[in-house]
Amino acid sequence: MSYDISLCDPVTGETLELKEPHHMRGGTFAVGGTTEARLNVTYNYSQHYFRTIGEKGLRSIYGMTGAQSIPILRDAATLLTNDVAKNYWTPTEGNAQRALLQLVALAEICPDGVWNGD
């Protein structure tokens, strides 16, 4: 299971397209990158998101703009350690932190987009 999270156009609901492809890797990734403002994050990290973000975990940002979500995502990331595992699926704090920082990067690129997911 995973969170399939996108920044969407607030009017059409369509996933926003970036000017340049990004190469962020989550539970899935596109060879050669993708221009979609989207990231797939494994549910393996959910324990960290419930602890650092709150009762809804990562779903707390759904419906927020990218700009609104940045402080929440950054604050959660600072509460996690940097113990990144080579295996993406290992639910370390560092792996969960990396995904949060990738979401921050997308939010900075598309601050007016609205998060949608699952």
Residue, then its C-alpha position, 0 to 999 in steps of 0.5 A: m500500500s502507498y500514498d499516491i500524492s499529487l499537486c493538482d490544479p485548484v480549478t480542474g483537479e488535474t495533476l499539475e505538470l512541471k516545466e522540467p522533469h523531476h527524478m524524485r523516487g518513491g514507491t514508483f518512479a519514471v525512468g527518465g523522470t516525469t513532469e507530473a507533480r506527483l510522488n508515490v510514498t510507501y505506507n511503510y513510513s506511516q508510523h512516522y507520519f502519524r507521530t510527527i504530523g498528527e492523527k491523519g498522518l500524511r493525509s493531513i496535507y490533502g486539500m491544502t495548497g503547496a504553500q500551506s503544506i510546506p511548514i507542516l512537512r518541514d516541521a515533521a521532517t525536522l522531528l525525524t533522524n537521518d538514518v536513511a536505509k539503502n532499501y527504500w521500503t525499510p521504514t526508517e525515520g531517514n527514509a520517511q524524512r527523505a519523502l517529506l523533503q521531496l514533497v516540500a520540493l514539489a510544494e515549492i515548485c507548485p505553491d498554488g497547487v492543491w494536494n490530493g492523494d491515495 
